[in-house]
Every structure is written in C-alpha cells, then in structure tokens.
Amino acid sequence: MDILINGAGGNHPLGTTSNPFFQMEDLNNTAEGFKTFFDLDPKGIEFTFNLNFLGGTLIPTQVFATDMVGRDGCSVLNISSMNAFTPLTKIPAYSGAKAAVSNFTQWLAVHFSKVGIRVNAIAPGFFLTDQNRALLTNDDGSATPRGEQIISQTPMGRYGTPADLVSTVNWLCDDGAAFITGIVVPIDGGFSAYSGV
Ligand SMILES: NC(=O)c1ccc[n+]([C@@H]2O[C@H](COP(=O)([O-])OP(=O)(O)OC[C@H]3O[C@@H](n4cnc5c(N)ncnc54)[C@H](O)[C@@H]3O)[C@@H](O)[C@H]2O)c1
C-alpha cells in the first residue's frame, strides 16, 4: 500500500488585496503597498496556482502515482481548504487554487477508479502555522482583527491542532475506506456549517 500526501501549499502577497471590499475611494488611494483587485499581479496568481495546484498536487501525483497504478490499496490525499467551498476575502489566488485542488480531487478519483488508486482530500479550517501566524496573531500572541474574525466564525472557538487531522488522514488512507474516493472532508470546528448568525 502506497500513500501520497500532497501537502505543499501557501499564498503570495501579490495575489492578495489590501481590503476585503472594493470602495470607490480606493481608486484614489496612493498609499505604499495598497492593493485593490486592479493591482493584483498575475505573477502572484501564477505563483499561488503553481504552488498549490500544479507543483503541489498535479505534478507530484504524476511522479509518484506511476508506481501505484494497478496495485491495490494505494491512495492520494490532497490538502484543500475552507477557501475552496467559499472564498475568504482578500485572497482570490489562494482560494481559486484550493478550489482547483478540490475539483481535481474529484476528477482524478474518477480517472483512477479502474486502477486501484483512491483520491480524496481534507479541507482544514484554520490552524496556526508558518503560513498564517503573522496574519492571525500579533507579536505578543494576541489575535489580529482577522484572527478574531476567524475564531468568531468557528463555532468551536479555537484553531485546529495537528492532532485534529490525524484520525481523518488515517481513515481516508486506510483500507477501511476502500469504497471512498473523490471526497473532500472539512476538519474545521464547524466553520463551514456556520452562517455567522
Ligand atoms: N494552516 C491552515 O490553516 C491551513 C488551512 C487549510 C489548508 N492548509 C494547507 O495545508 C498545507 C500545509 O500548510 P501549513 O499550514 O502547514 O503551512 P506551512 O507554511 O507550515 O507549510 C507549507 C509547506 O509547504 C512547503 N512548500 C512551500 N513551497 C514549496 C515548494 N515550492 N516546494 C516544496 N514544498 C513547498 C513548505 O516547505 C512547508 O513545509 C498547505 O497546502 C496549506 O495550504 C493550511
């Protein structure tokens, strides 16, 4: 049994807007580094799609799944995100790239269904890691406004921890899930179920 987990991912500042909503006055905002939708740099979008989708998921699967074809019990696990279901504000590149990962998970599950390779994904909610720590926490460890917003939208009221991922990863990669392919499992403390009201 071989398992491939496509875990590399992340965002790029050039694919991120400064504000969640576009306002008329943004057109006259000349502050250094201020970015509207119209300032998004294709290089940032390209970087993010390359990292999460092409280089982080599709190409490694081409490389490693070659040895899985025709053998029983092999599976691929992709890492999607809450952004794939409903995009978070400010990060269209990352959201689109993770949507591509979820979509590709379904596509590849169907494509490999005759040759013994299952393909599933997890969609973590919010976990404090190197890619988001500076966005969600201040130097003193207190929450940034965005961090507060995320916790307030997570019914369980906390960030996830690595231990929260383990049982789902084991389940999806184990033979006990032999009839499960093409699903994306949220691990999010209720974030995706909550309307905010
Ligand atoms: N942290 C979260 O809240 C969260 C939520 C949903 C999904 N994710 C996803 O989980 C995965 C792991 O992220 P994380 O939160 O642990 O962040 P992280 O920044 O700690 O880990 C990202 C990993 O990707 C690797 N990586 C980045 N660019 C690479 C490249 N070009 N080639 C090879 N490896 C590269 C890094 O070395 C690092 O190990 C990512 O796919 C991320 O998008 C994270």
The ligand as a Gaussian input file, in Angstrom:
#p B3LYP/6-31G(d) Opt

LIG

0 1
 N       -2.778000      26.475000       8.208000
 C       -4.043000      26.435000       7.824000
 O       -4.945000      26.987000       8.495000
 C       -4.414000      25.684000       6.585000
 C       -5.777000      25.563000       6.267000
 C       -6.148000      24.869000       5.146000
 C       -5.194000      24.304000       4.334000
 N       -3.867000      24.450000       4.637000
 C       -2.905000      23.795000       3.744000
 O       -2.160000      22.865000       4.500000
 C       -0.919000      22.631000       3.825000
 C        0.211000      22.773000       4.828000
 O        0.318000      24.147000       5.190000
 P        0.669000      24.658000       6.653000
 O       -0.489000      25.400000       7.175000
 O        1.240000      23.537000       7.443000
 O        1.730000      25.780000       6.326000
 P        3.323000      25.738000       6.306000
 O        3.715000      27.025000       5.658000
 O        3.807000      25.433000       7.670000
 O        3.614000      24.506000       5.358000
 C        3.658000      24.617000       3.974000
 C        4.642000      23.594000       3.489000
 O        4.743000      23.702000       2.086000
 C        6.105000      23.595000       1.746000
 N        6.376000      24.275000       0.493000
 C        6.095000      25.567000       0.193000
 N        6.522000      25.850000      -1.052000
 C        7.073000      24.702000      -1.537000
 C        7.682000      24.344000      -2.767000
 N        7.779000      25.237000      -3.756000
 N        8.149000      23.100000      -2.912000
 C        8.036000      22.198000      -1.906000
 N        7.463000      22.466000      -0.732000
 C        6.985000      23.707000      -0.554000
 C        6.838000      24.273000       2.884000
 O        8.184000      23.853000       2.932000
 C        6.048000      23.806000       4.084000
 O        6.527000      22.570000       4.563000
 C       -0.872000      23.643000       2.689000
 O       -1.310000      23.016000       1.500000
 C       -1.870000      24.688000       3.120000
 O       -2.349000      25.424000       2.017000
 C       -3.460000      25.120000       5.744000

